[in-house]
Amino acid sequence: IILFIMALLVLLFSINFIWFVGFGFFLYVAGYINKIVRYRKISELSEYNINHPINSFSEISCYNCNSTQIINKGLFTVNSKYRYYVCSQCGTTLYRFKVI
């Protein structure tokens, strides 16, 4: 009977573990899709230049604080080809760019 209980516990644990891994995978995919959807909502560089013209020094600047200090970030990793640009002073997301 002890072997039966141990086998039942192993089966129960493995089912819970499968649900745990499945739920973790679901959260990972949901986060991945959420990043892509948010990335596509950011305007591209050409749209950004139309909506927010270049300043008098021929530099792209932040529309929120007029800073010209802009950093680029990868969407998934540091080396990601999907890039978005952020103002380093106020943290406003400015535009996106895809590296070919």
Secondary structure, DSSP 8 states (H G I E B T S, - for coil): -HHHHHHHHHHHHHHHHHHHHHHHHHHHHHHHHHHHHHHHHS-BHHHHHHHS---TTS----TTT----EEEEESSSTT-SEEEEEETTT--EEEEEE--
